[in-house]
Amino acid sequence: MEWLRTCTRLLERIAPPLARWLPPLGGLLLALAAVFAVHSWWQARALLHATATVGENVAALAPGGGVLYRPRLRFRTPTGENVQVLASQGSDEAEFAAGTSLPVAWPAGDPQRAIIATAARVYGAAIRLAILSTVLFDLGWILRLRGRSKPADLA
């Protein structure tokens, strides 16, 4: 029980500063997430796009040990050239099954630098930062509301 009282006192001590700082921090991080999203969109808009098919998942040794699976992508450029490229990013499990269709993007004139252009890959950093900022903002408001609803001590 003493441990619970200690935790309660600690929460009562740190809740007011957290309630004061977390909502603005969450708002600032949300603005930063928007900047990341616009930057990602700005970079992606200059790339050429196509739909690729995963031919196979190629296994290779990962730098830290273990196996890394990278999909081999096949697609046709707008000029009609057939291109086959090994994805630059991989994972410890085969992320995409053979035969799966995926969007790809590459700089003009260099289809060998094609990347998988799913929303999760293009906007992943912005999405994760937006989720974190929302959690911090909401936590700050919950602490504010909790602090306002407590009856004042009359000691």
VOPA-52148 format. One record per residue (C-alpha): residue number from 1; residue in one letter; x, y, z. Coordinates in pm, whole numbers, plus 50000, padded with zeros to 5 digits. Example, Ala and Ser with C-alpha at 12.3 -4.5 7.8 and 13.67 -1.06 7.14 Angstrom:
BEGIN
<site><k>1</k><r>a</r><xx>51230</xx><yy>49550</yy><zz>50780</zz></site>
<site><k>2</k><r>s</r><xx>51367</xx><yy>49894</yy><zz>50714</zz></site>
END
This chain:
BEGIN
<site><k>1</k><r>m</r><xx>50000</xx><yy>50000</yy><zz>50000</zz></site>
<site><k>2</k><r>e</r><xx>50289</xx><yy>50233</yy><zz>50071</zz></site>
<site><k>3</k><r>w</r><xx>50407</xx><yy>50188</yy><zz>49714</zz></site>
<site><k>4</k><r>l</r><xx>50064</xx><yy>50292</yy><zz>49585</zz></site>
<site><k>5</k><r>r</r><xx>50064</xx><yy>50605</yy><zz>49804</zz></site>
<site><k>6</k><r>t</r><xx>50412</xx><yy>50694</yy><zz>49682</zz></site>
<site><k>7</k><r>c</r><xx>50301</xx><yy>50657</yy><zz>49319</zz></site>
<site><k>8</k><r>t</r><xx>49991</xx><yy>50868</yy><zz>49383</zz></site>
<site><k>9</k><r>r</r><xx>50197</xx><yy>51146</yy><zz>49543</zz></site>
<site><k>10</k><r>l</r><xx>50445</xx><yy>51135</yy><zz>49256</zz></site>
<site><k>11</k><r>l</r><xx>50163</xx><yy>51160</yy><zz>49000</zz></site>
<site><k>12</k><r>e</r><xx>50008</xx><yy>51454</yy><zz>49189</zz></site>
<site><k>13</k><r>r</r><xx>50346</xx><yy>51627</yy><zz>49182</zz></site>
<site><k>14</k><r>i</r><xx>50429</xx><yy>51576</yy><zz>48814</zz></site>
<site><k>15</k><r>a</r><xx>50075</xx><yy>51598</yy><zz>48670</zz></site>
<site><k>16</k><r>p</r><xx>50045</xx><yy>51981</yy><zz>48672</zz></site>
<site><k>17</k><r>p</r><xx>50367</xx><yy>52044</yy><zz>48475</zz></site>
<site><k>18</k><r>l</r><xx>50282</xx><yy>51760</yy><zz>48234</zz></site>
<site><k>19</k><r>a</r><xx>49929</xx><yy>51897</yy><zz>48191</zz></site>
<site><k>20</k><r>r</r><xx>50079</xx><yy>52237</yy><zz>48110</zz></site>
<site><k>21</k><r>w</r><xx>50349</xx><yy>52118</yy><zz>47864</zz></site>
<site><k>22</k><r>l</r><xx>50213</xx><yy>51810</yy><zz>47687</zz></site>
<site><k>23</k><r>p</r><xx>49933</xx><yy>51975</yy><zz>47481</zz></site>
<site><k>24</k><r>p</r><xx>50162</xx><yy>52242</yy><zz>47331</zz></site>
<site><k>25</k><r>l</r><xx>50432</xx><yy>51979</yy><zz>47270</zz></site>
<site><k>26</k><r>g</r><xx>50175</xx><yy>51757</yy><zz>47098</zz></site>
<site><k>27</k><r>g</r><xx>50062</xx><yy>52049</yy><zz>46883</zz></site>
<site><k>28</k><r>l</r><xx>50420</xx><yy>52132</yy><zz>46789</zz></site>
<site><k>29</k><r>l</r><xx>50494</xx><yy>51770</yy><zz>46697</zz></site>
<site><k>30</k><r>l</r><xx>50173</xx><yy>51756</yy><zz>46492</zz></site>
<site><k>31</k><r>a</r><xx>50288</xx><yy>52063</yy><zz>46298</zz></site>
<site><k>32</k><r>l</r><xx>50624</xx><yy>51892</yy><zz>46244</zz></site>
<site><k>33</k><r>a</r><xx>50442</xx><yy>51580</yy><zz>46118</zz></site>
<site><k>34</k><r>a</r><xx>50256</xx><yy>51799</yy><zz>45869</zz></site>
<site><k>35</k><r>v</r><xx>50590</xx><yy>51942</yy><zz>45750</zz></site>
<site><k>36</k><r>f</r><xx>50725</xx><yy>51587</yy><zz>45706</zz></site>
<site><k>37</k><r>a</r><xx>50414</xx><yy>51488</yy><zz>45510</zz></site>
<site><k>38</k><r>v</r><xx>50439</xx><yy>51790</yy><zz>45278</zz></site>
<site><k>39</k><r>h</r><xx>50812</xx><yy>51726</yy><zz>45228</zz></site>
<site><k>40</k><r>s</r><xx>50745</xx><yy>51361</yy><zz>45139</zz></site>
<site><k>41</k><r>w</r><xx>50471</xx><yy>51463</yy><zz>44898</zz></site>
<site><k>42</k><r>w</r><xx>50694</xx><yy>51730</yy><zz>44742</zz></site>
<site><k>43</k><r>q</r><xx>50975</xx><yy>51476</yy><zz>44686</zz></site>
<site><k>44</k><r>a</r><xx>50739</xx><yy>51207</yy><zz>44552</zz></site>
<site><k>45</k><r>r</r><xx>50560</xx><yy>51434</yy><zz>44305</zz></site>
<site><k>46</k><r>a</r><xx>50875</xx><yy>51475</yy><zz>44095</zz></site>
<site><k>47</k><r>l</r><xx>50921</xx><yy>51098</yy><zz>44057</zz></site>
<site><k>48</k><r>l</r><xx>50784</xx><yy>50877</yy><zz>43781</zz></site>
<site><k>49</k><r>h</r><xx>50531</xx><yy>50618</yy><zz>43897</zz></site>
<site><k>50</k><r>a</r><xx>50422</xx><yy>50272</yy><zz>43785</zz></site>
<site><k>51</k><r>t</r><xx>50275</xx><yy>49954</yy><zz>43926</zz></site>
<site><k>52</k><r>a</r><xx>50524</xx><yy>49673</yy><zz>43982</zz></site>
<site><k>53</k><r>t</r><xx>50477</xx><yy>49304</yy><zz>44044</zz></site>
<site><k>54</k><r>v</r><xx>50679</xx><yy>49120</yy><zz>44306</zz></site>
<site><k>55</k><r>g</r><xx>50862</xx><yy>48839</yy><zz>44128</zz></site>
<site><k>56</k><r>e</r><xx>51027</xx><yy>48680</yy><zz>44431</zz></site>
<site><k>57</k><r>n</r><xx>51171</xx><yy>48760</yy><zz>44770</zz></site>
<site><k>58</k><r>v</r><xx>51549</xx><yy>48740</yy><zz>44768</zz></site>
<site><k>59</k><r>a</r><xx>51713</xx><yy>48632</yy><zz>45095</zz></site>
<site><k>60</k><r>a</r><xx>52045</xx><yy>48786</yy><zz>45201</zz></site>
<site><k>61</k><r>l</r><xx>52244</xx><yy>48804</yy><zz>45521</zz></site>
<site><k>62</k><r>a</r><xx>52151</xx><yy>49105</yy><zz>45732</zz></site>
<site><k>63</k><r>p</r><xx>52435</xx><yy>49327</yy><zz>45863</zz></site>
<site><k>64</k><r>g</r><xx>52344</xx><yy>49249</yy><zz>46226</zz></site>
<site><k>65</k><r>g</r><xx>52298</xx><yy>48877</yy><zz>46162</zz></site>
<site><k>66</k><r>g</r><xx>51992</xx><yy>48688</yy><zz>46051</zz></site>
<site><k>67</k><r>v</r><xx>51822</xx><yy>48696</yy><zz>45713</zz></site>
<site><k>68</k><r>l</r><xx>51685</xx><yy>48996</yy><zz>45526</zz></site>
<site><k>69</k><r>y</r><xx>51421</xx><yy>48947</yy><zz>45253</zz></site>
<site><k>70</k><r>r</r><xx>51409</xx><yy>49199</yy><zz>44969</zz></site>
<site><k>71</k><r>p</r><xx>51146</xx><yy>49180</yy><zz>44695</zz></site>
<site><k>72</k><r>r</r><xx>51251</xx><yy>49169</yy><zz>44329</zz></site>
<site><k>73</k><r>l</r><xx>51020</xx><yy>49407</yy><zz>44141</zz></site>
<site><k>74</k><r>r</r><xx>50922</xx><yy>49399</yy><zz>43775</zz></site>
<site><k>75</k><r>f</r><xx>50753</xx><yy>49692</yy><zz>43604</zz></site>
<site><k>76</k><r>r</r><xx>50722</xx><yy>49875</yy><zz>43272</zz></site>
<site><k>77</k><r>t</r><xx>50829</xx><yy>50240</yy><zz>43245</zz></site>
<site><k>78</k><r>p</r><xx>50608</xx><yy>50492</yy><zz>43061</zz></site>
<site><k>79</k><r>t</r><xx>50847</xx><yy>50460</yy><zz>42763</zz></site>
<site><k>80</k><r>g</r><xx>50774</xx><yy>50084</yy><zz>42744</zz></site>
<site><k>81</k><r>e</r><xx>51102</xx><yy>49957</yy><zz>42890</zz></site>
<site><k>82</k><r>n</r><xx>51071</xx><yy>49643</yy><zz>43106</zz></site>
<site><k>83</k><r>v</r><xx>51268</xx><yy>49685</yy><zz>43429</zz></site>
<site><k>84</k><r>q</r><xx>51360</xx><yy>49439</yy><zz>43700</zz></site>
<site><k>85</k><r>v</r><xx>51504</xx><yy>49580</yy><zz>44023</zz></site>
<site><k>86</k><r>l</r><xx>51580</xx><yy>49452</yy><zz>44372</zz></site>
<site><k>87</k><r>a</r><xx>51412</xx><yy>49669</yy><zz>44638</zz></site>
<site><k>88</k><r>s</r><xx>51656</xx><yy>49873</yy><zz>44847</zz></site>
<site><k>89</k><r>q</r><xx>51469</xx><yy>49801</yy><zz>45171</zz></site>
<site><k>90</k><r>g</r><xx>51396</xx><yy>49460</yy><zz>45314</zz></site>
<site><k>91</k><r>s</r><xx>51261</xx><yy>49300</yy><zz>45630</zz></site>
<site><k>92</k><r>d</r><xx>51322</xx><yy>48995</yy><zz>45844</zz></site>
<site><k>93</k><r>e</r><xx>51008</xx><yy>48834</yy><zz>45700</zz></site>
<site><k>94</k><r>a</r><xx>50889</xx><yy>48832</yy><zz>45341</zz></site>
<site><k>95</k><r>e</r><xx>50675</xx><yy>49146</yy><zz>45348</zz></site>
<site><k>96</k><r>f</r><xx>50511</xx><yy>49101</yy><zz>45006</zz></site>
<site><k>97</k><r>a</r><xx>50409</xx><yy>48770</yy><zz>44849</zz></site>
<site><k>98</k><r>a</r><xx>50519</xx><yy>48683</yy><zz>44497</zz></site>
<site><k>99</k><r>g</r><xx>50268</xx><yy>48818</yy><zz>44245</zz></site>
<site><k>100</k><r>t</r><xx>50165</xx><yy>49114</yy><zz>44464</zz></site>
<site><k>101</k><r>s</r><xx>50118</xx><yy>49445</yy><zz>44280</zz></site>
<site><k>102</k><r>l</r><xx>50285</xx><yy>49748</yy><zz>44438</zz></site>
<site><k>103</k><r>p</r><xx>50327</xx><yy>50112</yy><zz>44343</zz></site>
<site><k>104</k><r>v</r><xx>50685</xx><yy>50212</yy><zz>44266</zz></site>
<site><k>105</k><r>a</r><xx>50849</xx><yy>50547</yy><zz>44202</zz></site>
<site><k>106</k><r>w</r><xx>51187</xx><yy>50644</yy><zz>44059</zz></site>
<site><k>107</k><r>p</r><xx>51378</xx><yy>50951</yy><zz>43944</zz></site>
<site><k>108</k><r>a</r><xx>51341</xx><yy>51031</yy><zz>43574</zz></site>
<site><k>109</k><r>g</r><xx>51596</xx><yy>50846</yy><zz>43363</zz></site>
<site><k>110</k><r>d</r><xx>51700</xx><yy>50601</yy><zz>43637</zz></site>
<site><k>111</k><r>p</r><xx>51441</xx><yy>50324</yy><zz>43687</zz></site>
<site><k>112</k><r>q</r><xx>51704</xx><yy>50109</yy><zz>43863</zz></site>
<site><k>113</k><r>r</r><xx>51662</xx><yy>50340</yy><zz>44164</zz></site>
<site><k>114</k><r>a</r><xx>51293</xx><yy>50253</yy><zz>44195</zz></site>
<site><k>115</k><r>i</r><xx>51150</xx><yy>50238</yy><zz>44546</zz></site>
<site><k>116</k><r>i</r><xx>50827</xx><yy>50088</yy><zz>44678</zz></site>
<site><k>117</k><r>a</r><xx>50592</xx><yy>50385</yy><zz>44707</zz></site>
<site><k>118</k><r>t</r><xx>50317</xx><yy>50265</yy><zz>44940</zz></site>
<site><k>119</k><r>a</r><xx>50166</xx><yy>50527</yy><zz>45171</zz></site>
<site><k>120</k><r>a</r><xx>50322</xx><yy>50358</yy><zz>45474</zz></site>
<site><k>121</k><r>r</r><xx>50670</xx><yy>50382</yy><zz>45321</zz></site>
<site><k>122</k><r>v</r><xx>50639</xx><yy>50731</yy><zz>45174</zz></site>
<site><k>123</k><r>y</r><xx>50461</xx><yy>50892</yy><zz>45469</zz></site>
<site><k>124</k><r>g</r><xx>50572</xx><yy>50654</yy><zz>45749</zz></site>
<site><k>125</k><r>a</r><xx>50769</xx><yy>50910</yy><zz>45952</zz></site>
<site><k>126</k><r>a</r><xx>50487</xx><yy>51166</yy><zz>45931</zz></site>
<site><k>127</k><r>i</r><xx>50228</xx><yy>50905</yy><zz>46033</zz></site>
<site><k>128</k><r>r</r><xx>50427</xx><yy>50784</yy><zz>46335</zz></site>
<site><k>129</k><r>l</r><xx>50499</xx><yy>51141</yy><zz>46447</zz></site>
<site><k>130</k><r>a</r><xx>50131</xx><yy>51236</yy><zz>46411</zz></site>
<site><k>131</k><r>i</r><xx>50028</xx><yy>50939</yy><zz>46626</zz></site>
<site><k>132</k><r>l</r><xx>50285</xx><yy>51029</yy><zz>46894</zz></site>
<site><k>133</k><r>s</r><xx>50176</xx><yy>51394</yy><zz>46894</zz></site>
<site><k>134</k><r>t</r><xx>49810</xx><yy>51296</yy><zz>46931</zz></site>
<site><k>135</k><r>v</r><xx>49889</xx><yy>51069</yy><zz>47226</zz></site>
<site><k>136</k><r>l</r><xx>50091</xx><yy>51342</yy><zz>47401</zz></site>
<site><k>137</k><r>f</r><xx>49826</xx><yy>51607</yy><zz>47335</zz></site>
<site><k>138</k><r>d</r><xx>49545</xx><yy>51383</yy><zz>47464</zz></site>
<site><k>139</k><r>l</r><xx>49744</xx><yy>51275</yy><zz>47768</zz></site>
<site><k>140</k><r>g</r><xx>49806</xx><yy>51639</yy><zz>47858</zz></site>
<site><k>141</k><r>w</r><xx>49435</xx><yy>51722</yy><zz>47833</zz></site>
<site><k>142</k><r>i</r><xx>49340</xx><yy>51416</yy><zz>48037</zz></site>
<site><k>143</k><r>l</r><xx>49580</xx><yy>51529</yy><zz>48310</zz></site>
<site><k>144</k><r>r</r><xx>49434</xx><yy>51884</yy><zz>48294</zz></site>
<site><k>145</k><r>l</r><xx>49078</xx><yy>51758</yy><zz>48327</zz></site>
<site><k>146</k><r>r</r><xx>49176</xx><yy>51519</yy><zz>48605</zz></site>
<site><k>147</k><r>g</r><xx>49339</xx><yy>51805</yy><zz>48795</zz></site>
<site><k>148</k><r>r</r><xx>49031</xx><yy>52027</yy><zz>48760</zz></site>
<site><k>149</k><r>s</r><xx>48787</xx><yy>51762</yy><zz>48874</zz></site>
<site><k>150</k><r>k</r><xx>48964</xx><yy>51685</yy><zz>49203</zz></site>
<site><k>151</k><r>p</r><xx>48805</xx><yy>51852</yy><zz>49505</zz></site>
<site><k>152</k><r>a</r><xx>49028</xx><yy>52101</yy><zz>49683</zz></site>
<site><k>153</k><r>d</r><xx>49187</xx><yy>51984</yy><zz>50005</zz></site>
<site><k>154</k><r>l</r><xx>49041</xx><yy>52165</yy><zz>50305</zz></site>
<site><k>155</k><r>a</r><xx>49321</xx><yy>52086</yy><zz>50547</zz></site>
END
